[in-house]
Amino acid sequence: MTAAILDVQKAIFKALTADSELVDALGGQKIFDKMPERVDAPYVVIGRSTASDWSTATDEGEAVTLFIHVWSQSGSRAECHTLQQHLKRILHDQAQALDAHHLVAMRLQFSETRRDRKSEHLHGVMRFRGVTEVVV
């Protein structure tokens, strides 16, 4: 059986790359699972993830936490915040069937924007928490 975290990551990647408004705002399919080399910002990186047991006496489940990073070259915070709003629109309150699990809910827990000291790019960090159940 596939781990819930892998199912969730695959579904998030699929949802983000399928959203034409986000892809247009990024200027192309610039959604990655690791920091890209020689790619101009803006782009999105699906970052660190954790999973913890969320089982009950009768059902098996996991709580999944994912960090999504937004990188913007723009001197304005507007681009970074706009991209974060797209991500929230696509992922927040998501409930869907995955390969071997059911995503009961996906919630935005926090969002932050800061300037990267080395590159001077704007860096948005978002943390989402999803709850999954095993499909029986």
Short mmCIF file of the C-alpha atoms (twelve columns), coordinates in Angstrom:
data_MODEL
# 
_entry.id   MODEL 
# 
loop_
_atom_site.group_PDB 
_atom_site.id 
_atom_site.type_symbol 
_atom_site.label_atom_id 
_atom_site.label_alt_id 
_atom_site.label_comp_id 
_atom_site.label_asym_id 
_atom_site.label_seq_id 
_atom_site.Cartn_x 
_atom_site.Cartn_y 
_atom_site.Cartn_z 
_atom_site.pdbx_PDB_model_num 
ATOM 1   C CA . MET A 1   0.000   0.000  0.000   1 
ATOM 2   C CA . THR A 2   1.221   3.496  -0.805  1 
ATOM 3   C CA . ALA A 3   2.039   5.745  2.147   1 
ATOM 4   C CA . ALA A 4   -0.546  8.485  2.657   1 
ATOM 5   C CA . ILE A 5   2.123   11.182 2.394   1 
ATOM 6   C CA . LEU A 6   3.047   10.021 -1.128  1 
ATOM 7   C CA . ASP A 7   -0.608  9.940  -2.158  1 
ATOM 8   C CA . VAL A 8   -1.135  13.466 -0.844  1 
ATOM 9   C CA . GLN A 9   2.020   14.851 -2.489  1 
ATOM 10  C CA . LYS A 10  1.033   13.309 -5.825  1 
ATOM 11  C CA . ALA A 11  -2.484  14.797 -5.572  1 
ATOM 12  C CA . ILE A 12  -1.117  18.236 -4.657  1 
ATOM 13  C CA . PHE A 13  1.311   18.223 -7.573  1 
ATOM 14  C CA . LYS A 14  -1.482  17.155 -9.934  1 
ATOM 15  C CA . ALA A 15  -3.875  19.834 -8.616  1 
ATOM 16  C CA . LEU A 16  -1.274  22.610 -8.857  1 
ATOM 17  C CA . THR A 17  -0.056  21.736 -12.345 1 
ATOM 18  C CA . ALA A 18  -3.645  21.399 -13.611 1 
ATOM 19  C CA . ASP A 19  -4.679  24.871 -12.434 1 
ATOM 20  C CA . SER A 20  -4.411  27.228 -15.409 1 
ATOM 21  C CA . GLU A 21  -4.614  30.403 -13.283 1 
ATOM 22  C CA . LEU A 22  -1.621  29.329 -11.177 1 
ATOM 23  C CA . VAL A 23  0.363   28.179 -14.219 1 
ATOM 24  C CA . ASP A 24  -0.339  31.529 -15.950 1 
ATOM 25  C CA . ALA A 25  0.699   33.473 -12.842 1 
ATOM 26  C CA . LEU A 26  3.972   31.508 -12.730 1 
ATOM 27  C CA . GLY A 27  4.609   32.017 -16.427 1 
ATOM 28  C CA . GLY A 28  4.570   28.279 -17.122 1 
ATOM 29  C CA . GLN A 29  4.688   24.872 -15.434 1 
ATOM 30  C CA . LYS A 30  7.097   25.965 -12.701 1 
ATOM 31  C CA . ILE A 31  6.056   23.673 -9.852  1 
ATOM 32  C CA . PHE A 32  8.823   21.482 -8.450  1 
ATOM 33  C CA . ASP A 33  9.526   18.969 -5.692  1 
ATOM 34  C CA . LYS A 34  13.055  20.325 -5.153  1 
ATOM 35  C CA . MET A 35  14.777  23.664 -5.716  1 
ATOM 36  C CA . PRO A 36  15.305  24.053 -9.450  1 
ATOM 37  C CA . GLU A 37  18.603  25.107 -10.972 1 
ATOM 38  C CA . ARG A 38  18.722  27.947 -13.485 1 
ATOM 39  C CA . VAL A 39  14.974  28.634 -13.401 1 
ATOM 40  C CA . ASP A 40  13.844  32.219 -13.091 1 
ATOM 41  C CA . ALA A 41  11.346  33.035 -10.366 1 
ATOM 42  C CA . PRO A 42  8.481   32.941 -9.783  1 
ATOM 43  C CA . TYR A 43  8.146   29.244 -9.033  1 
ATOM 44  C CA . VAL A 44  6.661   26.912 -6.433  1 
ATOM 45  C CA . VAL A 45  8.482   24.147 -4.550  1 
ATOM 46  C CA . ILE A 46  6.713   21.395 -2.622  1 
ATOM 47  C CA . GLY A 47  8.970   21.119 0.402   1 
ATOM 48  C CA . ARG A 48  9.313   19.222 3.651   1 
ATOM 49  C CA . SER A 49  6.562   16.873 4.728   1 
ATOM 50  C CA . THR A 50  5.701   14.908 7.832   1 
ATOM 51  C CA . ALA A 51  3.115   12.259 8.638   1 
ATOM 52  C CA . SER A 52  1.766   11.084 11.965  1 
ATOM 53  C CA . ASP A 53  -0.710  8.442  12.999  1 
ATOM 54  C CA . TRP A 54  -4.282  9.674  13.178  1 
ATOM 55  C CA . SER A 55  -5.978  6.322  13.570  1 
ATOM 56  C CA . THR A 56  -9.078  5.753  15.663  1 
ATOM 57  C CA . ALA A 57  -10.289 2.568  17.293  1 
ATOM 58  C CA . THR A 58  -12.112 1.656  14.079  1 
ATOM 59  C CA . ASP A 59  -10.343 3.492  11.227  1 
ATOM 60  C CA . GLU A 60  -6.754  3.806  10.072  1 
ATOM 61  C CA . GLY A 61  -5.542  7.280  9.130   1 
ATOM 62  C CA . GLU A 62  -2.664  9.730  8.984   1 
ATOM 63  C CA . ALA A 63  -2.248  13.440 9.521   1 
ATOM 64  C CA . VAL A 64  0.033   14.894 6.849   1 
ATOM 65  C CA . THR A 65  1.828   18.238 7.073   1 
ATOM 66  C CA . LEU A 66  3.339   19.792 3.933   1 
ATOM 67  C CA . PHE A 67  5.336   22.953 3.394   1 
ATOM 68  C CA . ILE A 68  4.970   24.735 0.070   1 
ATOM 69  C CA . HIS A 69  7.443   27.458 -0.883  1 
ATOM 70  C CA . VAL A 70  6.785   30.327 -3.263  1 
ATOM 71  C CA . TRP A 71  9.766   32.160 -4.750  1 
ATOM 72  C CA . SER A 72  9.285   35.550 -6.381  1 
ATOM 73  C CA . GLN A 73  11.900  37.769 -8.017  1 
ATOM 74  C CA . SER A 74  9.592   40.734 -7.985  1 
ATOM 75  C CA . GLY A 75  10.450  43.647 -5.727  1 
ATOM 76  C CA . SER A 76  6.782   43.796 -4.797  1 
ATOM 77  C CA . ARG A 77  5.177   41.499 -2.277  1 
ATOM 78  C CA . ALA A 78  2.034   41.493 -4.426  1 
ATOM 79  C CA . GLU A 79  3.329   38.713 -6.711  1 
ATOM 80  C CA . CYS A 80  4.259   36.486 -3.767  1 
ATOM 81  C CA . HIS A 81  0.928   37.076 -2.004  1 
ATOM 82  C CA . THR A 82  -1.010  36.501 -5.228  1 
ATOM 83  C CA . LEU A 83  0.724   33.159 -5.747  1 
ATOM 84  C CA . GLN A 84  0.024   32.194 -2.131  1 
ATOM 85  C CA . GLN A 85  -3.654  33.023 -2.643  1 
ATOM 86  C CA . HIS A 86  -3.729  30.743 -5.690  1 
ATOM 87  C CA . LEU A 87  -2.228  27.921 -3.619  1 
ATOM 88  C CA . LYS A 88  -4.750  28.460 -0.843  1 
ATOM 89  C CA . ARG A 89  -7.637  28.524 -3.333  1 
ATOM 90  C CA . ILE A 90  -6.484  25.255 -4.901  1 
ATOM 91  C CA . LEU A 91  -5.588  23.305 -1.751  1 
ATOM 92  C CA . HIS A 92  -7.475  24.695 1.273   1 
ATOM 93  C CA . ASP A 93  -10.560 22.666 2.204   1 
ATOM 94  C CA . GLN A 94  -9.670  20.031 -0.389  1 
ATOM 95  C CA . ALA A 95  -11.319 16.644 0.124   1 
ATOM 96  C CA . GLN A 96  -10.735 13.982 -2.497  1 
ATOM 97  C CA . ALA A 97  -10.078 10.353 -3.260  1 
ATOM 98  C CA . LEU A 98  -6.410  9.505  -3.630  1 
ATOM 99  C CA . ASP A 99  -4.859  6.282  -4.929  1 
ATOM 100 C CA . ALA A 100 -5.086  4.255  -1.713  1 
ATOM 101 C CA . HIS A 101 -6.460  6.853  0.715   1 
ATOM 102 C CA . HIS A 102 -9.164  9.433  1.065   1 
ATOM 103 C CA . LEU A 103 -8.115  13.002 1.834   1 
ATOM 104 C CA . VAL A 104 -10.736 14.029 4.379   1 
ATOM 105 C CA . ALA A 105 -9.590  17.652 4.565   1 
ATOM 106 C CA . MET A 106 -6.668  19.920 3.702   1 
ATOM 107 C CA . ARG A 107 -6.274  23.125 5.690   1 
ATOM 108 C CA . LEU A 108 -3.864  26.032 5.506   1 
ATOM 109 C CA . GLN A 109 -2.250  26.392 8.930   1 
ATOM 110 C CA . PHE A 110 -0.047  29.406 8.287   1 
ATOM 111 C CA . SER A 111 1.472   31.561 5.591   1 
ATOM 112 C CA . GLU A 112 4.552   33.777 5.792   1 
ATOM 113 C CA . THR A 113 6.440   36.010 3.376   1 
ATOM 114 C CA . ARG A 114 10.030  37.155 3.901   1 
ATOM 115 C CA . ARG A 115 12.976  38.400 1.871   1 
ATOM 116 C CA . ASP A 116 15.756  35.865 1.284   1 
ATOM 117 C CA . ARG A 117 19.025  37.372 2.542   1 
ATOM 118 C CA . LYS A 118 21.229  35.808 -0.127  1 
ATOM 119 C CA . SER A 119 19.188  36.343 -3.275  1 
ATOM 120 C CA . GLU A 120 16.940  39.244 -2.207  1 
ATOM 121 C CA . HIS A 121 14.024  37.247 -3.703  1 
ATOM 122 C CA . LEU A 122 10.754  37.125 -1.801  1 
ATOM 123 C CA . HIS A 123 10.141  33.734 -0.208  1 
ATOM 124 C CA . GLY A 124 6.649   32.695 0.822   1 
ATOM 125 C CA . VAL A 125 6.220   29.688 3.096   1 
ATOM 126 C CA . MET A 126 2.889   27.958 3.580   1 
ATOM 127 C CA . ARG A 127 2.081   25.018 5.816   1 
ATOM 128 C CA . PHE A 128 -0.870  22.795 4.988   1 
ATOM 129 C CA . ARG A 129 -2.240  19.964 7.125   1 
ATOM 130 C CA . GLY A 130 -4.247  17.147 5.626   1 
ATOM 131 C CA . VAL A 131 -6.073  14.276 7.264   1 
ATOM 132 C CA . THR A 132 -6.346  10.976 5.413   1 
ATOM 133 C CA . GLU A 133 -8.172  7.702  5.846   1 
ATOM 134 C CA . VAL A 134 -7.318  4.375  4.252   1 
ATOM 135 C CA . VAL A 135 -9.735  3.364  1.496   1 
ATOM 136 C CA . VAL A 136 -11.170 -0.046 2.337   1 
# 
